[in-house]
Amino acid sequence: MAKRDYYEVLGVGRNADASEIKKSYRKMALKHHPDKNPDDESAEGKFKEAAEAYEVLSNADKRARYDQFGHEGMRGGGAGGPGGFGGGMSMDDIFSQFGDIFGGGFSGGFGGGGFGGQGRRRVRKGSNLRVKIKLNLEEIANGVEKKIKVNKLIEAPGAKYDTCNTCHGTGQVTRVTNTILGQMQTASTCPTCHGMGQSLSNRPAGSDENGLIREETVIPINIPAGVAEGMQLNVSGKGNAAPAGGVNGDLLVVIEEENHEPLLRNGIDLHYDAHIKFTDAALGASVEVPLVASKAKIKIEAGTQSGKTMRLKGKGLPDINGYGKGDLFVHVQIWTPQKLNDEEKKALGLMKDSENFKPKPSSRDKGFFNKVKEMFN
């Protein structure tokens, strides 16, 4: 089934600001919380859908990419389908996100007279890694799998974690304060385990204070066709590990384009300057032009003028959203000889006074200034 538009999921307009998006998400999450709807099997799906939408629309970079590319651009945005880019969110991820919005006392349960009645151990997430990948034009046109080496944190063999003695595994500590209105109970993140509910009991040699070590790992990355310079793809769960069985961070892949002369990219379209001989322009000819991974022949009509643009439909780059391909625009540039021998000079001298050699621009060949003048008339 096709994904619903994220703005539709949260019930906000495309111009909604951050506060509107946050307010709407709170409302939707409360409405569809699984514990509040124990007899509604669809509630958890709607709860996750709202969390996924909020994860994207609350992040400026992800929102901009979604606005430009739609769901296809979220392949790797941390809010996608199974496999490849965007492995989706677990319920622990959502509750952790939800807790950040409702405050540290919120848990997964509605029992106990309100949010956080039962307490919920915080699931810690590892830090993200960022890498840059250079792609040539052919790789961008067709998509490619790249295998890259990253130096990432992993849990050290032999690392062991026990229940935290401070919070007894809940991830929270409760304090009771006497006030004029009676006793007030507050809950906050455990300062010893930082909300994990566990602490390191056996630290292997060479590991850090969390029981993690660095290891070089090879990670395969599927780059979709149509990516562009500066685009960031998110490989979910391939970043640094978190201690005590936490959630791995993400691998952020930033795209860099290699120089691909003589073709110049403009979005999904390509441009090429075809320099042709003076005689070919006058007599007509068939000339070869480069494509992304091959070549094509185009016909130059006799009398072709410099500056003429020819369009080769569908010979550009694919749209990342799957909306077809761009075009290749061939711009004809007539090459004027810079050196002539005596025989060539004599031949051209015989023709220079010919009526056929005198410029006779048609309405289609008007100069730049005349075209600009027409725009303001």
C-alpha positions as CSV (number, residue, x, y, z in Angstrom):
1,M,0.0,0.0,0.0
2,A,1.3,3.5,-0.9
3,K,2.6,5.6,1.9
4,R,0.4,8.6,2.9
5,D,1.7,12.1,2.6
6,Y,3.4,13.0,5.9
7,Y,1.6,16.4,6.0
8,E,-1.7,14.5,5.6
9,V,-0.7,12.1,8.4
10,L,-0.2,14.9,10.9
11,G,-3.1,17.0,9.5
12,V,-1.0,20.1,8.8
13,G,-0.4,22.2,5.8
14,R,2.9,22.3,3.9
15,N,3.7,25.8,5.3
16,A,3.2,24.6,8.9
17,D,6.0,25.8,11.3
18,A,7.8,23.6,13.8
19,S,5.4,24.4,16.7
20,E,2.4,23.4,14.6
21,I,4.0,20.2,13.6
22,K,5.0,19.3,17.1
23,K,1.5,20.2,18.5
24,S,-0.2,18.1,15.9
25,Y,2.1,15.1,16.5
26,R,1.4,15.3,20.3
27,K,-2.3,15.1,19.5
28,M,-2.0,12.2,17.1
29,A,0.4,10.2,19.3
30,L,-1.9,10.5,22.3
31,K,-4.9,9.6,20.2
32,H,-3.3,6.4,18.8
33,H,-1.1,5.3,21.7
34,P,-1.3,1.5,21.8
35,D,-1.8,1.4,25.6
36,K,-4.7,3.7,25.2
37,N,-6.3,1.6,22.5
38,P,-5.8,-2.0,23.6
39,D,-8.6,-3.4,21.5
40,D,-7.7,-1.5,18.3
41,E,-5.2,-3.5,16.3
42,S,-4.7,-0.5,13.9
43,A,-3.7,1.9,16.7
44,E,0.0,0.8,16.8
45,G,0.3,1.3,13.0
46,K,-1.2,4.8,13.2
47,F,1.1,5.6,16.2
48,K,4.2,4.5,14.2
49,E,2.9,6.4,11.1
50,A,2.6,9.6,13.0
51,A,6.1,9.1,14.6
52,E,7.6,8.5,11.2
53,A,6.0,11.6,9.8
54,Y,7.2,13.7,12.7
55,E,10.7,12.4,12.5
56,V,11.0,13.7,9.0
57,L,9.0,17.0,9.2
58,S,10.6,18.0,12.5
59,N,14.1,17.8,10.9
60,A,14.9,20.8,8.6
61,D,17.2,18.8,6.3
62,K,14.9,15.8,6.0
63,R,11.8,18.0,5.5
64,A,13.6,19.9,2.7
65,R,14.5,16.6,1.0
66,Y,11.0,15.2,1.5
67,D,9.4,18.4,0.0
68,Q,11.7,18.1,-3.0
69,F,11.7,14.4,-3.6
70,G,8.8,13.0,-1.7
71,H,8.9,9.5,-0.1
72,E,11.5,8.4,-2.7
73,G,13.9,10.9,-1.2
74,M,13.5,9.3,2.2
75,R,15.2,6.1,1.0
76,G,17.9,6.6,3.6
77,G,16.1,9.3,5.5
78,G,15.5,7.0,8.5
79,A,11.8,6.9,7.7
80,G,11.5,4.3,4.9
81,G,10.6,0.8,4.2
82,P,12.5,-2.4,4.9
83,G,16.0,-2.8,3.6
84,G,18.3,-0.4,1.8
85,F,18.0,3.1,3.0
86,G,15.6,3.9,5.9
87,G,15.1,0.9,8.0
88,G,12.1,2.3,9.9
89,M,11.7,3.0,13.6
90,S,11.3,0.6,16.5
91,M,8.8,1.2,19.3
92,D,11.8,2.0,21.6
93,D,12.9,4.7,19.1
94,I,9.4,6.2,19.1
95,F,9.0,6.1,22.9
96,S,12.5,7.8,23.2
97,Q,11.4,10.4,20.7
98,F,8.0,10.8,22.4
99,G,9.7,11.2,25.8
100,D,11.8,14.1,24.4
101,I,8.6,15.9,23.4
102,F,6.5,15.2,26.6
103,G,9.4,15.5,29.0
104,G,11.7,13.0,30.8
105,G,8.9,11.6,33.0
106,F,7.1,10.1,30.0
107,S,7.2,6.3,29.5
108,G,5.5,3.8,27.2
109,G,2.6,3.1,29.6
110,F,-0.5,5.0,30.5
111,G,-1.0,3.1,33.7
112,G,-0.4,4.4,37.2
113,G,-2.5,7.5,36.8
114,G,-0.7,9.3,34.0
115,F,2.4,9.4,31.9
116,G,5.4,7.6,33.3
117,G,3.4,5.7,35.9
118,Q,5.4,2.5,35.3
119,G,8.7,4.1,34.2
120,R,10.5,3.0,31.1
121,R,14.2,2.3,30.6
122,R,15.8,4.6,28.1
123,V,17.1,3.0,25.0
124,R,20.4,4.7,24.2
125,K,21.3,5.4,20.5
126,G,24.9,5.4,19.2
127,S,26.3,8.4,17.4
128,N,26.0,8.9,13.7
129,L,28.9,8.6,11.3
130,R,29.3,10.8,8.2
131,V,31.1,9.8,5.0
132,K,31.5,11.4,1.6
133,I,31.2,9.3,-1.6
134,K,32.3,10.5,-5.1
135,L,30.3,9.4,-8.0
136,N,30.9,9.8,-11.8
137,L,28.1,10.6,-14.2
138,E,27.5,7.0,-15.2
139,E,27.1,5.9,-11.6
140,I,24.7,8.7,-11.0
141,A,22.7,7.8,-14.1
142,N,22.4,4.1,-13.3
143,G,22.7,3.8,-9.5
144,V,25.5,1.8,-8.0
145,E,26.5,-0.3,-5.0
146,K,29.6,1.1,-3.2
147,K,31.5,-0.7,-0.5
148,I,33.2,1.7,1.9
149,K,35.4,1.3,4.9
150,V,34.4,3.0,8.1
151,N,36.1,3.1,11.5
152,K,33.1,2.7,13.9
153,L,32.5,1.9,17.5
154,I,31.3,-1.6,18.3
155,E,30.6,-3.4,21.6
156,A,33.9,-5.0,22.8
157,P,33.9,-8.8,23.1
158,G,33.5,-9.8,26.8
159,A,31.7,-6.5,27.8
160,K,29.1,-7.2,30.4
161,Y,26.4,-5.0,31.9
162,D,24.4,-5.4,35.1
163,T,21.3,-3.8,36.4
164,C,22.0,-0.3,37.7
165,N,22.1,-0.2,41.5
166,T,20.8,3.4,41.6
167,C,17.6,3.0,39.5
168,H,17.3,-0.8,39.7
169,G,17.0,-1.1,36.0
170,T,14.2,1.5,35.4
171,G,16.4,4.2,34.0
172,Q,14.8,6.7,36.3
173,V,15.1,7.9,39.8
174,T,12.1,9.1,41.7
175,R,12.2,11.9,44.3
176,V,9.5,12.9,46.8
177,T,9.3,16.5,47.9
178,N,7.2,17.8,50.7
179,T,5.3,21.0,49.7
180,I,2.5,23.0,51.3
181,L,0.1,21.1,49.1
182,G,1.5,17.7,50.2
183,Q,4.0,15.4,48.8
184,M,5.1,15.8,45.1
185,Q,6.7,13.0,43.3
186,T,9.0,13.7,40.3
187,A,11.0,11.3,38.1
188,S,14.2,12.1,36.2
189,T,16.8,10.3,34.2
190,C,19.1,8.2,36.4
191,P,22.5,10.0,36.8
192,T,24.5,6.8,37.1
193,C,23.4,4.9,34.0
194,H,22.0,7.9,32.1
195,G,18.7,6.2,31.6
196,M,19.9,2.9,30.3
197,G,19.0,0.9,33.4
198,Q,22.3,-1.0,33.1
199,S,26.0,-0.2,34.0
200,L,29.2,-1.7,32.8
201,S,30.4,-4.5,35.1
202,N,33.2,-6.0,33.0
203,R,35.3,-3.7,30.9
204,P,37.5,-5.5,28.4
205,A,41.0,-4.2,27.9
206,G,41.2,-1.5,25.3
207,S,37.6,-0.5,25.5
208,D,36.2,2.8,26.6
209,E,34.1,3.6,29.7
210,N,31.0,2.2,27.9
211,G,32.7,-1.0,26.9
212,L,33.1,0.0,23.2
213,I,36.1,-0.3,20.9
214,R,36.8,0.9,17.4
215,E,36.9,-1.5,14.4
216,E,37.2,-1.0,10.7
217,T,34.2,-2.3,8.9
218,V,33.2,-2.6,5.3
219,I,29.6,-1.5,4.6
220,P,27.8,-2.0,1.3
221,I,25.7,1.0,0.3
222,N,23.1,1.1,-2.5
223,I,23.1,4.5,-4.2
224,P,19.8,5.1,-6.1
225,A,20.0,6.6,-9.6
226,G,19.5,10.3,-9.9
227,V,21.2,11.5,-6.8
228,A,22.8,15.0,-6.9
229,E,25.7,16.9,-5.4
230,G,25.2,17.6,-1.7
231,M,22.4,15.1,-1.2
232,Q,22.6,13.2,2.0
233,L,21.5,9.6,2.3
234,N,20.9,7.9,5.6
235,V,21.8,4.2,6.1
236,S,19.9,3.3,9.2
237,G,21.7,1.4,12.0
238,K,25.2,1.4,10.3
239,G,26.7,4.1,12.6
240,N,28.4,3.7,16.0
241,A,27.1,1.1,18.4
242,A,25.5,2.1,21.7
243,P,26.4,0.3,25.0
244,A,24.2,-2.3,26.7
245,G,22.4,-3.4,23.6
246,G,21.3,0.0,22.6
247,V,20.3,1.1,19.1
248,N,23.1,1.7,16.6
249,G,23.5,5.2,15.1
250,D,23.1,5.9,11.4
251,L,25.6,6.2,8.6
252,L,25.1,9.6,6.8
253,V,26.3,9.4,3.2
254,V,27.0,12.8,1.5
255,I,27.1,12.7,-2.3
256,E,29.9,14.4,-4.3
257,E,29.9,14.5,-8.1
258,E,33.1,14.1,-10.0
259,N,33.7,16.6,-12.9
260,H,32.1,15.1,-16.0
261,E,33.2,17.3,-18.9
262,P,32.2,17.7,-21.7
263,L,28.7,17.1,-20.4
264,L,27.3,19.8,-18.0
265,R,24.5,18.8,-15.6
266,N,21.5,21.0,-14.8
267,G,19.1,19.1,-12.6
268,I,18.1,16.0,-14.7
269,D,19.1,17.7,-18.0
270,L,22.5,17.6,-19.6
271,H,24.1,20.2,-21.9
272,Y,26.9,19.8,-24.5
273,D,28.7,22.4,-26.7
274,A,29.2,20.8,-30.1
275,H,32.0,22.7,-31.9
276,I,31.6,22.1,-35.6
277,K,33.6,23.0,-38.7
278,F,32.6,26.1,-40.7
279,T,32.2,23.9,-43.8
280,D,29.9,21.4,-42.0
281,A,27.7,24.3,-40.9
282,A,27.5,25.5,-44.5
283,L,27.2,22.2,-46.3
284,G,25.5,20.0,-43.6
285,A,27.0,17.0,-41.9
286,S,26.5,14.2,-39.4
287,V,28.4,14.7,-36.2
288,E,29.0,12.6,-33.1
289,V,28.0,13.8,-29.6
290,P,28.7,12.1,-26.3
291,L,26.0,10.5,-24.1
292,V,26.4,9.4,-20.5
293,A,27.9,6.0,-21.4
294,S,27.9,6.0,-25.2
295,K,27.6,8.3,-28.2
296,A,25.0,9.4,-30.7
297,K,25.0,10.9,-34.2
298,I,23.1,14.1,-34.9
299,K,22.4,15.7,-38.3
300,I,23.6,19.2,-38.9
301,E,21.4,20.8,-41.5
302,A,23.1,22.9,-44.2
303,G,23.1,26.6,-43.2
304,T,23.0,25.9,-39.5
305,Q,23.9,29.0,-37.4
306,S,26.1,29.1,-34.4
307,G,24.0,29.1,-31.1
308,K,21.4,26.7,-32.4
309,T,20.2,24.2,-29.7
310,M,19.2,20.7,-30.5
311,R,17.3,18.5,-28.0
312,L,17.8,14.8,-27.6
313,K,14.8,13.7,-25.6
314,G,15.3,11.2,-22.8
315,K,19.1,11.3,-23.0
316,G,19.6,13.1,-19.7
317,L,19.6,11.7,-16.2
318,P,16.8,9.8,-14.3
319,D,14.6,11.6,-11.9
320,I,15.2,10.3,-8.4
321,N,11.5,10.0,-7.8
322,G,11.1,7.9,-10.9
323,Y,9.4,10.5,-13.0
324,G,11.2,9.8,-16.3
325,K,14.5,11.1,-17.6
326,G,15.8,14.5,-18.5
327,D,17.1,15.5,-22.0
328,L,20.4,16.3,-23.6
329,F,20.7,19.8,-25.1
330,V,23.3,20.1,-27.8
331,H,24.4,23.7,-28.4
332,V,26.0,24.2,-31.8
333,Q,29.1,26.4,-31.8
334,I,30.7,27.0,-35.3
335,W,34.5,26.9,-35.2
336,T,36.2,29.7,-37.2
337,P,39.6,28.7,-38.5
338,Q,42.4,30.6,-36.7
339,K,45.2,29.8,-39.1
340,L,44.9,29.5,-42.9
341,N,47.5,28.7,-45.5
342,D,47.9,30.6,-48.7
343,E,45.6,28.3,-50.7
344,E,42.9,28.4,-48.2
345,K,43.1,32.2,-48.0
346,K,42.8,32.4,-51.8
347,A,39.8,30.2,-51.9
348,L,38.0,32.1,-49.2
349,G,39.0,35.4,-50.8
350,L,37.2,34.4,-54.0
351,M,34.0,33.8,-52.1
352,K,34.0,36.7,-49.5
353,D,32.1,39.1,-51.8
354,S,29.5,36.5,-52.7
355,E,25.9,37.4,-51.7
356,N,25.6,34.0,-50.0
357,F,28.4,35.0,-47.5
358,K,26.7,38.2,-46.4
359,P,24.8,37.9,-43.0
360,K,21.1,37.8,-43.5
361,P,19.6,37.0,-40.1
362,S,16.0,36.0,-40.1
363,S,13.5,36.8,-37.3
364,R,14.6,33.6,-35.6
365,D,18.2,34.8,-35.6
366,K,17.8,38.1,-33.8
367,G,20.6,39.2,-31.6
368,F,20.6,39.2,-27.8
369,F,19.8,43.0,-27.5
370,N,16.9,42.8,-29.9
371,K,15.4,39.9,-28.0
372,V,15.8,41.8,-24.7
373,K,14.2,44.9,-26.3
374,E,11.2,42.8,-27.4
375,M,10.7,41.7,-23.9
376,F,10.0,45.2,-22.7
377,N,7.8,46.3,-25.7
